[in-house]
Amino acid sequence: MTTRSAEDEIKFLQGAIQQVERMATSMLAEYGHGVRPSFVSADLADYGSRIDRYKAEIARLEAAQHG
């Protein structure tokens, strides 16, 4: 198993955030902001939660790098 450096992990997480943001944007483009199927709202909430977790992990990694 290969262990990534903190810097590589941060870059990976930033890329993951961009991918999740693209997925959310695509879903909003397809279903809009009004009345939509419940799975859309659930997926968008999940995307937001993922982004929050990734950002928190980035903050933790950056704090560890800077002492």
N, C-alpha and C positions, 0 to 999 in steps of 0.2 A: 504494500500500500504506500502510495506517495503522499506526503504531507505538503500542502501548499504553504507558502510564506503568507504572512499577514497581508502584505501588499497584493499578492496574487488573489487571496481570498476576497479582499475589498474590490478588486477589479471584477472578479467573478460575480459578486453580489450586485455591483453596479450594472453589469450586463443583464443579470436576472431581473433587476428592477425595470430596466428598459423594455425587456421582453414582456413582462407582466403589464406594463403601461400600454404597450402596443395591443395586447390582447383586450384590455379594457376599452381602448379607443375603438378597436374593431367592433366590439360588441355594442358599444354606444352608437356607432355609425349604422349598424344593422337594425337595432331595436329602439333607438332614440331615448329621450329623457322622460317621456310621458308614461302612459300605461303600457306595460310590457309583461311578458310571462314571468312568473315568480322565479324561475331558475335564473333569469338574467340578473335580477336583484341579488340573488344569493351568490352568483358567480362574481358580480362586481364587489360585493362585500368581502368575499374571499380574496379577491385581487388586492383590495385595499389592506386587508390584514397581512397578506404576504409582504407587500411593500413596507408596511410598518415594521414587521419582523426583520426584514433585510436591512432597513435603515438602522434599526437598533443594534443589529449585529455589526454593521459598519462602524457605528459610534463606539461600540465596545472595543473593536479591533484597533481603531484609531487611538483611543484612550490608552490601550495597552502599549501601543507603539511609542507613545509620547510620555510614558511613565506615569 
